[in-house]
């Protein structure tokens, strides 16, 4: 089969599209023929070496397709079943071995590409707005990168929870997408100090929660955007990791809360995995959640897809197609 692997850390050029052995499923596992593969920012972090991993290494953590073979002891799956998965390293491949426990059945009326575009970012957005800081009707949330693949989903789910949403984006085009997703106010962070504008938009009160995937360059401003006892949900570091800081700042700025969630901790049981995915699929089927696929690239063009994403061009989900 063909797969994308890295033999050294670096820029997109280290992504190697190459022949790989056909994997065989072991006990409790299934082999999935990937039909669409999600590209996520964390893939670029792994490729660059910011999270060191043994080399050579597979890339990618999310895909959807059909079951191609099952290993011993797997009774709940059959060859031909449509499934999606995430948090499985090595998804940039024609075929992947995945534990049956981690495979999510795709409903008949949800397209495979839609499933591939939503499982990682969709369940992350669900975990953020429903669990990490459970938004309540009438609260106000600030969502950074509101027009990215995850941001668009998070805006929609936050609105579904009954919140007022303020989004930050980099361009007018992205501002339009964020508004279409339901954002009540949109801040172009390159033109306006987002913390000052957030204070103005909330009458000086600040927001109940900030969902921050940017990290280093937004951290202080995110804290300054919160009302007393507000919560900063820091779930990414697109601009780099946040430097060490004095926790005393949390009290001096209003007894604030800070959490750093990981999706793996919010789908730690199969029941929770299927609950989150099931709600997302139901919302898609009922027309309450729009999954925007921005661009598709052949699997062989994974490097081009990474350049597209790192150039801050993505306005929705980026997929690789084997």
Beta strands, then each sheet from edge to edge (+ up, - down):
strand 1: 2-6
strand 2: 15-19
strand 3: 29-39
strand 4: 57-58
strand 5: 62-70
strand 6: 82-86
strand 7: 95-99
strand 8: 104-105
strand 9: 140-143
strand 10: 164-169
strand 11: 185-188
strand 12: 207-212
strand 13: 226-234
strand 14: 257-259
strand 15: 293-298
strand 16: 317-321
sheet 1: 2+ 1- 4+
sheet 2: 7+ 3- 5+ 6- 8+
sheet 3: 7+ 3- 16+ 15+
sheet 4: 11+ 10+ 9+ 12+ 13+ 14+
end
